[in-house]
Amino acid sequence: MKVLQQPWPRMGKPGRLKAIRMVEESLAGHCSQQAAFEAFKAAAAEQGLLRTRGTSTGLGKCARIVEDLM
């Protein structure tokens, strides 16, 4: 909730407003934390605030081992 209350590039976007409602509902016990988090991620994606993750170090090592075995 603290992050949603901070300044966002576009404060009135529907995704952010929905995320706020979903977090409030989750805190009140009316929806799951997972649903609220998904709404938060959707709001962040809507505003271009998510970073894409690269391959993890562990997954990269595993891929190299598999390649060596082939």
PyMOL CGO cylinders between C-alpha atoms (Angstrom):
from pymol import cmd
from pymol.cgo import CYLINDER

trace = [
    CYLINDER, 0.00, 0.00, 0.00, 2.91, 2.36, 0.77, 0.3, 1, 1, 1, 1, 1, 1,
    CYLINDER, 2.91, 2.36, 0.77, 4.23, 2.01, -2.77, 0.3, 1, 1, 1, 1, 1, 1,
    CYLINDER, 4.23, 2.01, -2.77, 0.79, 2.68, -4.27, 0.3, 1, 1, 1, 1, 1, 1,
    CYLINDER, 0.79, 2.68, -4.27, 0.51, 5.86, -2.19, 0.3, 1, 1, 1, 1, 1, 1,
    CYLINDER, 0.51, 5.86, -2.19, 3.81, 7.22, -3.51, 0.3, 1, 1, 1, 1, 1, 1,
    CYLINDER, 3.81, 7.22, -3.51, 3.87, 9.41, -6.63, 0.3, 1, 1, 1, 1, 1, 1,
    CYLINDER, 3.87, 9.41, -6.63, 3.41, 7.35, -9.82, 0.3, 1, 1, 1, 1, 1, 1,
    CYLINDER, 3.41, 7.35, -9.82, 3.93, 8.70, -13.35, 0.3, 1, 1, 1, 1, 1, 1,
    CYLINDER, 3.93, 8.70, -13.35, 0.17, 8.67, -13.97, 0.3, 1, 1, 1, 1, 1, 1,
    CYLINDER, 0.17, 8.67, -13.97, -1.67, 8.67, -10.65, 0.3, 1, 1, 1, 1, 1, 1,
    CYLINDER, -1.67, 8.67, -10.65, -5.19, 8.29, -12.06, 0.3, 1, 1, 1, 1, 1, 1,
    CYLINDER, -5.19, 8.29, -12.06, -4.63, 5.26, -14.31, 0.3, 1, 1, 1, 1, 1, 1,
    CYLINDER, -4.63, 5.26, -14.31, -7.30, 2.58, -13.82, 0.3, 1, 1, 1, 1, 1, 1,
    CYLINDER, -7.30, 2.58, -13.82, -4.78, -0.16, -12.99, 0.3, 1, 1, 1, 1, 1, 1,
    CYLINDER, -4.78, -0.16, -12.99, -3.30, 1.79, -10.09, 0.3, 1, 1, 1, 1, 1, 1,
    CYLINDER, -3.30, 1.79, -10.09, -6.73, 2.65, -8.72, 0.3, 1, 1, 1, 1, 1, 1,
    CYLINDER, -6.73, 2.65, -8.72, -7.80, -1.00, -8.99, 0.3, 1, 1, 1, 1, 1, 1,
    CYLINDER, -7.80, -1.00, -8.99, -4.62, -2.10, -7.21, 0.3, 1, 1, 1, 1, 1, 1,
    CYLINDER, -4.62, -2.10, -7.21, -5.35, 0.27, -4.35, 0.3, 1, 1, 1, 1, 1, 1,
    CYLINDER, -5.35, 0.27, -4.35, -8.86, -1.17, -4.02, 0.3, 1, 1, 1, 1, 1, 1,
    CYLINDER, -8.86, -1.17, -4.02, -7.56, -4.74, -4.17, 0.3, 1, 1, 1, 1, 1, 1,
    CYLINDER, -7.56, -4.74, -4.17, -4.91, -4.12, -1.49, 0.3, 1, 1, 1, 1, 1, 1,
    CYLINDER, -4.91, -4.12, -1.49, -7.56, -2.53, 0.73, 0.3, 1, 1, 1, 1, 1, 1,
    CYLINDER, -7.56, -2.53, 0.73, -9.81, -5.56, 0.15, 0.3, 1, 1, 1, 1, 1, 1,
    CYLINDER, -9.81, -5.56, 0.15, -6.93, -7.90, 0.96, 0.3, 1, 1, 1, 1, 1, 1,
    CYLINDER, -6.93, -7.90, 0.96, -6.11, -6.05, 4.17, 0.3, 1, 1, 1, 1, 1, 1,
    CYLINDER, -6.11, -6.05, 4.17, -9.78, -6.31, 5.15, 0.3, 1, 1, 1, 1, 1, 1,
    CYLINDER, -9.78, -6.31, 5.15, -9.72, -10.06, 4.42, 0.3, 1, 1, 1, 1, 1, 1,
    CYLINDER, -9.72, -10.06, 4.42, -12.08, -9.89, 1.43, 0.3, 1, 1, 1, 1, 1, 1,
    CYLINDER, -12.08, -9.89, 1.43, -9.66, -11.07, -1.24, 0.3, 1, 1, 1, 1, 1, 1,
    CYLINDER, -9.66, -11.07, -1.24, -6.39, -12.95, -1.36, 0.3, 1, 1, 1, 1, 1, 1,
    CYLINDER, -6.39, -12.95, -1.36, -2.97, -11.39, -1.08, 0.3, 1, 1, 1, 1, 1, 1,
    CYLINDER, -2.97, -11.39, -1.08, -2.11, -13.06, -4.39, 0.3, 1, 1, 1, 1, 1, 1,
    CYLINDER, -2.11, -13.06, -4.39, -5.01, -11.29, -6.15, 0.3, 1, 1, 1, 1, 1, 1,
    CYLINDER, -5.01, -11.29, -6.15, -3.91, -7.95, -4.69, 0.3, 1, 1, 1, 1, 1, 1,
    CYLINDER, -3.91, -7.95, -4.69, -0.31, -8.56, -5.75, 0.3, 1, 1, 1, 1, 1, 1,
    CYLINDER, -0.31, -8.56, -5.75, -1.40, -9.47, -9.29, 0.3, 1, 1, 1, 1, 1, 1,
    CYLINDER, -1.40, -9.47, -9.29, -3.37, -6.21, -9.47, 0.3, 1, 1, 1, 1, 1, 1,
    CYLINDER, -3.37, -6.21, -9.47, -0.28, -4.34, -8.25, 0.3, 1, 1, 1, 1, 1, 1,
    CYLINDER, -0.28, -4.34, -8.25, 1.91, -5.97, -10.90, 0.3, 1, 1, 1, 1, 1, 1,
    CYLINDER, 1.91, -5.97, -10.90, -0.66, -5.17, -13.59, 0.3, 1, 1, 1, 1, 1, 1,
    CYLINDER, -0.66, -5.17, -13.59, -0.73, -1.54, -12.48, 0.3, 1, 1, 1, 1, 1, 1,
    CYLINDER, -0.73, -1.54, -12.48, 3.07, -1.32, -12.56, 0.3, 1, 1, 1, 1, 1, 1,
    CYLINDER, 3.07, -1.32, -12.56, 3.14, -2.93, -16.02, 0.3, 1, 1, 1, 1, 1, 1,
    CYLINDER, 3.14, -2.93, -16.02, 0.45, -0.52, -17.25, 0.3, 1, 1, 1, 1, 1, 1,
    CYLINDER, 0.45, -0.52, -17.25, 2.76, 2.36, -16.37, 0.3, 1, 1, 1, 1, 1, 1,
    CYLINDER, 2.76, 2.36, -16.37, 5.93, 0.76, -17.68, 0.3, 1, 1, 1, 1, 1, 1,
    CYLINDER, 5.93, 0.76, -17.68, 7.47, 0.39, -14.24, 0.3, 1, 1, 1, 1, 1, 1,
    CYLINDER, 7.47, 0.39, -14.24, 8.36, -3.32, -14.35, 0.3, 1, 1, 1, 1, 1, 1,
    CYLINDER, 8.36, -3.32, -14.35, 11.83, -4.47, -15.26, 0.3, 1, 1, 1, 1, 1, 1,
    CYLINDER, 11.83, -4.47, -15.26, 12.26, -7.67, -17.18, 0.3, 1, 1, 1, 1, 1, 1,
    CYLINDER, 12.26, -7.67, -17.18, 14.39, -10.25, -15.49, 0.3, 1, 1, 1, 1, 1, 1,
    CYLINDER, 14.39, -10.25, -15.49, 17.26, -11.90, -17.23, 0.3, 1, 1, 1, 1, 1, 1,
    CYLINDER, 17.26, -11.90, -17.23, 18.27, -15.47, -16.69, 0.3, 1, 1, 1, 1, 1, 1,
    CYLINDER, 18.27, -15.47, -16.69, 19.22, -16.16, -13.10, 0.3, 1, 1, 1, 1, 1, 1,
    CYLINDER, 19.22, -16.16, -13.10, 22.77, -17.18, -12.29, 0.3, 1, 1, 1, 1, 1, 1,
    CYLINDER, 22.77, -17.18, -12.29, 21.64, -20.62, -11.18, 0.3, 1, 1, 1, 1, 1, 1,
    CYLINDER, 21.64, -20.62, -11.18, 19.55, -21.17, -14.29, 0.3, 1, 1, 1, 1, 1, 1,
    CYLINDER, 19.55, -21.17, -14.29, 22.44, -20.05, -16.47, 0.3, 1, 1, 1, 1, 1, 1,
    CYLINDER, 22.44, -20.05, -16.47, 24.76, -22.56, -14.78, 0.3, 1, 1, 1, 1, 1, 1,
    CYLINDER, 24.76, -22.56, -14.78, 22.17, -25.31, -15.23, 0.3, 1, 1, 1, 1, 1, 1,
    CYLINDER, 22.17, -25.31, -15.23, 21.80, -24.46, -18.92, 0.3, 1, 1, 1, 1, 1, 1,
    CYLINDER, 21.80, -24.46, -18.92, 25.58, -24.66, -19.41, 0.3, 1, 1, 1, 1, 1, 1,
    CYLINDER, 25.58, -24.66, -19.41, 25.72, -28.07, -17.72, 0.3, 1, 1, 1, 1, 1, 1,
    CYLINDER, 25.72, -28.07, -17.72, 22.93, -29.36, -19.95, 0.3, 1, 1, 1, 1, 1, 1,
    CYLINDER, 22.93, -29.36, -19.95, 24.73, -28.03, -23.03, 0.3, 1, 1, 1, 1, 1, 1,
    CYLINDER, 24.73, -28.03, -23.03, 27.94, -29.80, -21.93, 0.3, 1, 1, 1, 1, 1, 1,
    CYLINDER, 27.94, -29.80, -21.93, 26.03, -33.07, -21.55, 0.3, 1, 1, 1, 1, 1, 1,
    CYLINDER, 26.03, -33.07, -21.55, 24.60, -32.86, -25.05, 0.3, 1, 1, 1, 1, 1, 1,
]
cmd.load_cgo(trace, "trace")
